[in-house]
Amino acid sequence: MTHQDGFETLAIHAGQEPDPLTGAVVPPIYQVSTYKQDGVGGLRGGYEYSRSANPTRTALEQCVAALEGAARGLAFASGMAAEDCLIRTVCSPGDHVLIPDDAYGGTYRLFARVFAGWGLDHDVVPISDLAAVRERLAARKTAVVWIETPTNPLLNIADIRALAEAAHEAGALLVVDNTFASPYLQQPLGLGADVVVHSTTKYLGGHSDVVGGVLVMADGELADRLAFTQNATGGVAGPFDSWLTLRGIRTLAARMDRHCRNAMRVAQMLAEHPAVAEVLYPGLPSHPGHKTAQEQMRAFGGMVSFRLLAGEEAAVRTCGRTRLFTLGESLGGVESLIEHPGRMTHASVTGSALEVPGDLIRLSVGLEDCDDLLDDLRQALSG
Ligand SMILES: Cc1ncc(COP(=O)(O)O)c(C=O)c1O
């Protein structure tokens, strides 16, 4: 497999050569913990113990690395396990990191409640404001600038290329959480980022049936250090989870095209709806990050957030009235989901600089017939 192959080809073939023993066209689930050695130290294909490496996980890691244009990929038991491995490898107690003022609540909780106790200091910064980021970098030696784009749940857009430049000038690494975009829509390493994080639980897995995470990185030496921590701390993806994630990835491009199409129609309908105060979707020309998103993304993704004129209680009631949009956390599956971030996914940021508006509703727009989705939202909003 070469990197000249297109995205869809890599998604189906990278890391997934037919099994040399049987010709199985899909990588088998190597549900195994240990491997017979041909004499002491005589490993077959580098496999000795499945925390260190497992062939099904290797297939997933090679595929994701190819999709992101990376030197290497590493697969974990969850997105949070991937984040934990990354920070413990590239930071030390006493270091300082910049994190977004709008981000997944669990990421904030990891910095504020776990790494703070380890001695890692963080500052919160609006990552769509390049001048603000530069100012913070000038004020204090910083090890990592951590961004999401689009952000969860407010769909803010950060300029990856400009932030990579600013971070590198200050001697910091730029980490991009690419979960909302997926590698089909956006490839941050090509724009200068050092490490990309995914919760593969979302679009990469795509079917709400597996929890996982990956790290991909541009630099081989950093990859070796991260692989060392991954093995030393052990938060790896199991063989069946790796297999499910890889199965999802094969259809990523086709699914993302439809997610984007449906989400655009949902955003346009909501923008015209009298009950809606504001629609947050980078595909709308009115979105402040629209131009940057157009430059660095293939399309605008399947996530749409919006605010209700009638306030928080009305938002909570609306979330309970949909028929097809299932009330639930997570995102990126084939089925549409609705949630109230303030009381659900982002409850952990209440009272912090990352607190989200109470009248906010977040949608993960799925692959159902879009007319049905529009009808469902209209009836929920008029209820
Ligand atoms: C943007 C983002 N990053 C990271 C995570 C954490 O991933 P996981 O739930 O797989 O641990 C999530 C989970 O919702 C997320 O939305």
The ligand as a Gaussian input file, in Angstrom:
#p B3LYP/6-31G(d) Opt

LIG

0 1
 C      -13.831000      15.536000      21.333000
 C      -13.647000      14.367000      22.251000
 N      -12.407000      14.001000      22.629000
 C      -12.198000      12.957000      23.455000
 C      -13.249000      12.212000      23.966000
 C      -12.976000      11.088000      24.924000
 O      -13.077000       9.858000      24.266000
 P      -13.593000       8.489000      24.953000
 O      -14.999000       8.737000      25.418000
 O      -13.487000       7.498000      23.828000
 O      -12.682000       8.191000      26.079000
 C      -14.552000      12.555000      23.598000
 C      -15.695000      11.787000      24.142000
 O      -16.826000      12.192000      24.057000
 C      -14.761000      13.660000      22.724000
 O      -15.994000      14.040000      22.350000

